[in-house]
Amino acid sequence: MTKASTSTDPSALAEAAEAGDGAAAARLAVLTGMGLGVAPDWDRAMALLGRAAKLGSESAKDQIALLAGADGGIDIAAWLNAPRPRVLSQGPAIFAIDGFLPPAVCDWMIARAEALVEPALVYDHETGTGRRESVRTNTAAQFDLGRIDVVLALVRERIARAAGLPVPGLEWTQVLHYDVGQTFDWHVDWLDPATPGYAADLTARGQRIATFLVFLNDDFEGGETAFEAGGLRHRGRKGDALLWANTLPDGSIDPRTRHAGLPPTKGEKWVLSQWLRGRAPRI
Ligand SMILES: O=C(O)CCC(=O)C(=O)O
């Protein structure tokens, strides 16, 4: 990968792409889809991905092969037209969306995450980064901007549309991995406004309004996502989504959203986890 292709400057990337750098064209496709530094434009993003493939980017070729339908075209409108959630619980507000992602996209996300998983961390308001804690014994891959490809940018856009929340408010996507016995023990995703250490972050980015999970595989036993209030235990099929509101309609936190990723009793579990804020992160 060239230096230009790791840049987040659309002008530098455009110049490098013009000079024949396929990786730069692929990066520019991501920024264009996400609307970072340029107006968001998915048609242009796909054209840039096509250009990246022509310039020899293997990743771009693979992404196009993954996204293309039987006729060889990529149906962006279908991607952006997210299915409506169905209600599983009114309070806390929990919803399911069956068939949210195609199985091949789930496999793509697992393959990318496999190379990146590390011990999962808990957010530390003192440092603004993650730290190890016994509540999380599983592993996770975090996809920051440098790791987001066009496929994941599309997944993030589809998640935001399904949740009815702004794309720039999405935190970096995580893919969680659990071996037998590993867990993300009982916890809440909202940041406690009563904890002074969270104040600056809450002012800058807003509350974690919603959590969106996509089940990337289903060939395991146990491993349900469980909610304390109401006793709901849910396991989707591969590609199904589960989402819930961490806040009430007035914006205050919903304590009933305490939940856990229970340990699988057989096989491995892979799930994409997306926390959604109200405002854009600083990048
Ligand atoms: O893996 C799961 O089922 C739950 C994940 C979770 O609790 C989270 O991402 O906040």
The ligand as an SDF file (V2000), in Angstrom:
LIG
                    3D

 10  9  0  0  0  0  0  0  0  0999 V2000
  -22.5860  -10.6510   21.8490 O   0  0  0  0  0  0  0  0  0  0  0  0
  -23.6800  -10.3710   22.2800 C   0  0  0  0  0  0  0  0  0  0  0  0
  -24.6660  -11.1170   22.1570 O   0  0  0  0  0  0  0  0  0  0  0  0
  -23.8660   -9.0920   23.0550 C   0  0  0  0  0  0  0  0  0  0  0  0
  -22.9090   -7.9850   22.6480 C   0  0  0  0  0  0  0  0  0  0  0  0
  -23.0460   -6.7960   23.5530 C   0  0  0  0  0  0  0  0  0  0  0  0
  -23.4710   -6.9040   24.6490 O   0  0  0  0  0  0  0  0  0  0  0  0
  -22.6530   -5.4710   23.0720 C   0  0  0  0  0  0  0  0  0  0  0  0
  -22.1020   -5.3490   21.9760 O   0  0  0  0  0  0  0  0  0  0  0  0
  -22.9140   -4.4950   23.8270 O   0  0  0  0  0  0  0  0  0  0  0  0
  1  2  2  0
  2  3  1  0
  2  4  1  0
  4  5  1  0
  5  6  1  0
  6  7  2  0
  6  8  1  0
  8  9  2  0
  8 10  1  0
M  END
$$$$
